[in-house]
Amino acid sequence: MAAPALLPLGSTMRVLRPHPNVYAFYDGRIEGARAHSAAPNWLDDGAYALGVCVYAVVEGNEAIVYDTHISIPHARLMRRTLEEAGITSFRVVLSHWHDDHVAGNEVFSDVEIIALDRTEQALAGNRIALENGDPPIFPLVLPNRIITGPTELKLGALTVKLEPAEIHSHDGLILLLPEFGLMLAGDTLEEPITYVAEPERLGLHVEELKRIKEWGYPRILPNHGAPDVIAAGGYGPELIDATIRYVKKLLHTRADMALADQDLSTFIAGDIASGALTYFAPYEEVHANNVKKVLALPG
């Protein structure tokens, strides 16, 4: 088997426009390609292979950047693209503390970086690991504006709502654009399946998924999903329903070993058939690891 092609960081990033006020900076999901190393690493295996996207919401000369991407080169390209489009005022909002969302913080160290208190605590507590990871995020720039709950920002005339939601990670922060019916979901929603990071909290994640569905947002832009769907304006609320079904079924594997043995294509066959989800082979490994984490829970 041929070795994977190593492509320079940022060289394959695509700029999508899911909405006139939203830039989507998408990279990865390229068969046979990696961006950092042929060896296992968080950038390729946790982000690039699966597809990774971060967003900027723009109005006039202002932008709110939602996460800072998987590397310094990616973040520089994002900022340059926005500056060339006339943006002179930047703010950053972090969706949560994980490496593939904060690796470009240094490029925005001169502007306001907004995060939940739980995100700041997780970044500070994991700083040594993040700065010495593969690849390292060094130096790790911490947020400089800390919020403790739901927060409303103004972007020109636009209202931007920041809503905490404990899904995927204990510090999830969703960005809502009520005028446009748009939910920027971070990793609280992922397609085709969620990446289980905190298995002991999955029961709460289901309740939180039900809560965010009640908000009634018709379009969802996740940080990991299919580029063609994101480019076309995002997912519908059926992604929330499919995620609830997946997490509930995942929890049921503890009582049904036959279910635990299913590959991803079988496990989500109903949602693939209905069109709610699209099968993507690299998520087989994510699913297998999700099952292992659930089966390893005590009790």
Buried (B, 14 or more C-beta within 10 A) or exposed (E): EEEBEEBEBBEBBEBBEBBEBBBBBBBBBBEEBBBBBEEEBBBBBBBBBBBBBBBBBBBEEBBBBBBBBBBBBBBBBBBEBBEEEEBEEBBBBBBBBBBBBBBBBBBBEEBBBBBBBBBBBBBEEBBEEBEEBEBEBEEBBBBEBBBEEEBEBEBEEBEBBBBBBBBBBBBBBBBBBBEBBBBBBBBBBBBBBBBBBBBEBBEEBBEBBEEBBEBEBEBBBBBBBBBEBBBEBBBBBBBBBBBBBBBEBBBEBBEEEEBBEBEBBEBBBEBBEEEBBBEBEBBBEBBEEBBEBBEEEEE
